[in-house]
Amino acid sequence: MEAYPTELTAAATFDAKRAVLSKRDMFRPLAVQRTEGLAGALSSKKVRAETPLLVLERGGAALTLLTSQMIFHHVAQGEWNGTPFLATF
């Protein structure tokens, strides 16, 4: 079985001919300014149990984003437990 490389250079993974670059953003990032616990959002019916979610985990802590918002924005950014984060979808 052939081994997969553990490191790829940017040149090996990025094809500049396929890039679509413009001076204006196509999608405005979702600026996460405050969060609420998922249990509380479910109990207050802000989020339904069947709502599709994107769940991130870092250092044992979870951050949940609504898939419906990520479909529109494609990027979420903010601060999570005192550390900046960026999530793409």
PyRosetta script that sets phi, psi and omega in degrees:
from pyrosetta import init, pose_from_sequence

init()
pose = pose_from_sequence("MEAYPTELTAAATFDAKRAVLSKRDMFRPLAVQRTEGLAGALSSKKVRAETPLLVLERGGAALTLLTSQMIFHHVAQGEWNGTPFLATF")
pose.set_psi(1, 133.9)
pose.set_omega(1, -179.0)
pose.set_phi(2, -79.4)
pose.set_psi(2, 134.7)
pose.set_omega(2, -180.0)
pose.set_phi(3, -78.2)
pose.set_psi(3, 145.5)
pose.set_omega(3, 175.5)
pose.set_phi(4, -87.3)
pose.set_psi(4, 143.2)
pose.set_omega(4, 178.4)
pose.set_phi(5, -65.3)
pose.set_psi(5, 144.0)
pose.set_omega(5, 179.9)
pose.set_phi(6, -88.3)
pose.set_psi(6, -20.6)
pose.set_omega(6, 179.0)
pose.set_phi(7, -130.5)
pose.set_psi(7, 131.4)
pose.set_omega(7, 175.0)
pose.set_phi(8, -117.3)
pose.set_psi(8, 139.3)
pose.set_omega(8, 177.1)
pose.set_phi(9, -80.2)
pose.set_psi(9, 159.0)
pose.set_omega(9, 178.0)
pose.set_phi(10, -59.0)
pose.set_psi(10, -36.5)
pose.set_omega(10, 179.9)
pose.set_phi(11, -64.1)
pose.set_psi(11, -32.2)
pose.set_omega(11, -178.9)
pose.set_phi(12, -78.7)
pose.set_psi(12, -21.6)
pose.set_omega(12, -174.8)
pose.set_phi(13, -110.1)
pose.set_psi(13, -11.5)
pose.set_omega(13, -175.6)
pose.set_phi(14, -119.0)
pose.set_psi(14, 121.7)
pose.set_omega(14, 177.8)
pose.set_phi(15, -104.1)
pose.set_psi(15, 103.1)
pose.set_omega(15, -176.0)
pose.set_phi(16, -60.5)
pose.set_psi(16, -25.7)
pose.set_omega(16, 179.8)
pose.set_phi(17, -68.1)
pose.set_psi(17, -22.9)
pose.set_omega(17, -178.9)
pose.set_phi(18, -93.6)
pose.set_psi(18, -5.1)
pose.set_omega(18, -176.9)
pose.set_phi(19, -74.4)
pose.set_psi(19, 138.9)
pose.set_omega(19, 173.9)
pose.set_phi(20, -110.2)
pose.set_psi(20, 104.6)
pose.set_omega(20, -175.3)
pose.set_phi(21, -113.3)
pose.set_psi(21, 136.7)
pose.set_omega(21, 175.9)
pose.set_phi(22, -145.5)
pose.set_psi(22, 166.7)
pose.set_omega(22, -178.7)
pose.set_phi(23, -80.8)
pose.set_psi(23, -18.0)
pose.set_omega(23, 179.6)
pose.set_phi(24, -112.3)
pose.set_psi(24, 149.9)
pose.set_omega(24, 179.2)
pose.set_phi(25, -71.1)
pose.set_psi(25, 135.6)
pose.set_omega(25, 176.4)
pose.set_phi(26, -76.0)
pose.set_psi(26, -33.5)
pose.set_omega(26, -178.4)
pose.set_phi(27, -133.1)
pose.set_psi(27, 130.0)
pose.set_omega(27, 178.5)
pose.set_phi(28, -75.5)
pose.set_psi(28, 126.7)
pose.set_omega(28, 179.0)
pose.set_phi(29, -61.1)
pose.set_psi(29, 148.2)
pose.set_omega(29, 174.3)
pose.set_phi(30, -80.8)
pose.set_psi(30, 112.4)
pose.set_omega(30, -179.8)
pose.set_phi(31, -88.3)
pose.set_psi(31, 105.4)
pose.set_omega(31, -179.3)
pose.set_phi(32, -79.4)
pose.set_psi(32, 109.7)
pose.set_omega(32, -176.9)
pose.set_phi(33, -104.0)
pose.set_psi(33, -25.2)
pose.set_omega(33, 175.9)
pose.set_phi(34, -149.9)
pose.set_psi(34, 156.4)
pose.set_omega(34, -179.8)
pose.set_phi(35, -128.9)
pose.set_psi(35, 163.9)
pose.set_omega(35, 177.9)
pose.set_phi(36, -139.1)
pose.set_psi(36, 144.4)
pose.set_omega(36, 178.0)
pose.set_phi(37, -60.7)
pose.set_psi(37, 141.9)
pose.set_omega(37, -178.3)
pose.set_phi(38, -62.4)
pose.set_psi(38, -40.5)
pose.set_omega(38, -179.9)
pose.set_phi(39, -59.4)
pose.set_psi(39, -43.1)
pose.set_omega(39, 178.6)
pose.set_phi(40, -66.6)
pose.set_psi(40, -40.8)
pose.set_omega(40, 179.0)
pose.set_phi(41, -65.2)
pose.set_psi(41, -35.5)
pose.set_omega(41, 176.9)
pose.set_phi(42, -70.2)
pose.set_psi(42, -45.5)
pose.set_omega(42, -176.8)
pose.set_phi(43, -68.7)
pose.set_psi(43, -31.0)
pose.set_omega(43, 177.7)
pose.set_phi(44, -86.9)
pose.set_psi(44, 2.8)
pose.set_omega(44, 177.9)
pose.set_phi(45, 64.1)
pose.set_psi(45, 23.2)
pose.set_omega(45, 171.6)
pose.set_phi(46, -73.0)
pose.set_psi(46, -28.7)
pose.set_omega(46, 177.3)
pose.set_phi(47, -129.3)
pose.set_psi(47, 132.3)
pose.set_omega(47, 177.8)
pose.set_phi(48, -87.3)
pose.set_psi(48, 154.6)
pose.set_omega(48, -178.0)
pose.set_phi(49, -59.3)
pose.set_psi(49, -30.0)
pose.set_omega(49, -178.0)
pose.set_phi(50, -91.1)
pose.set_psi(50, 4.2)
pose.set_omega(50, -179.8)
pose.set_phi(51, -67.1)
pose.set_psi(51, 126.3)
pose.set_omega(51, 176.2)
pose.set_phi(52, -66.6)
pose.set_psi(52, 134.4)
pose.set_omega(52, -176.3)
pose.set_phi(53, -127.9)
pose.set_psi(53, 152.2)
pose.set_omega(53, 171.2)
pose.set_phi(54, -109.0)
pose.set_psi(54, 115.2)
pose.set_omega(54, -175.1)
pose.set_phi(55, -108.4)
pose.set_psi(55, 126.1)
pose.set_omega(55, 178.0)
pose.set_phi(56, -109.7)
pose.set_psi(56, 147.1)
pose.set_omega(56, 178.2)
pose.set_phi(57, -132.2)
pose.set_psi(57, 132.9)
pose.set_omega(57, 177.3)
pose.set_phi(58, -148.4)
pose.set_psi(58, 122.1)
pose.set_omega(58, 177.1)
pose.set_phi(59, 60.0)
pose.set_psi(59, 34.1)
pose.set_omega(59, 179.1)
pose.set_phi(60, 82.7)
pose.set_psi(60, -2.2)
pose.set_omega(60, 178.1)
pose.set_phi(61, -106.4)
pose.set_psi(61, 144.1)
pose.set_omega(61, -179.1)
pose.set_phi(62, -110.5)
pose.set_psi(62, 144.9)
pose.set_omega(62, 172.9)
pose.set_phi(63, -128.0)
pose.set_psi(63, 128.3)
pose.set_omega(63, -177.0)
pose.set_phi(64, -114.5)
pose.set_psi(64, 129.5)
pose.set_omega(64, 178.0)
pose.set_phi(65, -116.1)
pose.set_psi(65, 146.0)
pose.set_omega(65, 177.4)
pose.set_phi(66, -74.2)
pose.set_psi(66, 126.8)
pose.set_omega(66, 179.8)
pose.set_phi(67, -59.4)
pose.set_psi(67, -36.9)
pose.set_omega(67, -179.5)
pose.set_phi(68, -61.2)
pose.set_psi(68, -36.9)
pose.set_omega(68, 176.9)
pose.set_phi(69, -72.2)
pose.set_psi(69, -38.9)
pose.set_omega(69, -178.5)
pose.set_phi(70, -69.7)
pose.set_psi(70, -29.9)
pose.set_omega(70, 176.7)
pose.set_phi(71, -61.6)
pose.set_psi(71, -38.3)
pose.set_omega(71, -180.0)
pose.set_phi(72, -79.2)
pose.set_psi(72, -51.5)
pose.set_omega(72, -173.2)
pose.set_phi(73, -80.6)
pose.set_psi(73, -33.3)
pose.set_omega(73, -177.8)
pose.set_phi(74, 69.5)
pose.set_psi(74, -22.2)
pose.set_omega(74, -178.7)
pose.set_phi(75, -137.2)
pose.set_psi(75, 133.9)
pose.set_omega(75, 172.1)
pose.set_phi(76, -123.0)
pose.set_psi(76, 139.4)
pose.set_omega(76, 179.1)
pose.set_phi(77, -143.8)
pose.set_psi(77, 152.5)
pose.set_omega(77, 180.0)
pose.set_phi(78, 171.4)
pose.set_psi(78, -153.7)
pose.set_omega(78, 178.4)
pose.set_phi(79, -121.4)
pose.set_psi(79, 133.8)
pose.set_omega(79, -177.0)
pose.set_phi(80, -129.5)
pose.set_psi(80, 114.5)
pose.set_omega(80, -176.5)
pose.set_phi(81, 53.2)
pose.set_psi(81, 41.3)
pose.set_omega(81, 176.4)
pose.set_phi(82, 81.3)
pose.set_psi(82, 4.3)
pose.set_omega(82, -179.1)
pose.set_phi(83, -123.3)
pose.set_psi(83, 132.9)
pose.set_omega(83, 177.5)
pose.set_phi(84, -60.1)
pose.set_psi(84, 146.0)
pose.set_omega(84, 175.9)
pose.set_phi(85, -138.9)
pose.set_psi(85, 158.7)
pose.set_omega(85, 175.2)
pose.set_phi(86, -141.8)
pose.set_psi(86, 126.9)
pose.set_omega(86, 178.2)
pose.set_phi(87, -124.1)
pose.set_psi(87, 137.6)
pose.set_omega(87, 178.3)
pose.set_phi(88, -119.2)
pose.set_psi(88, 154.7)
pose.set_omega(88, -178.9)
pose.set_phi(89, -141.9)
pose.dump_pdb("model.pdb")
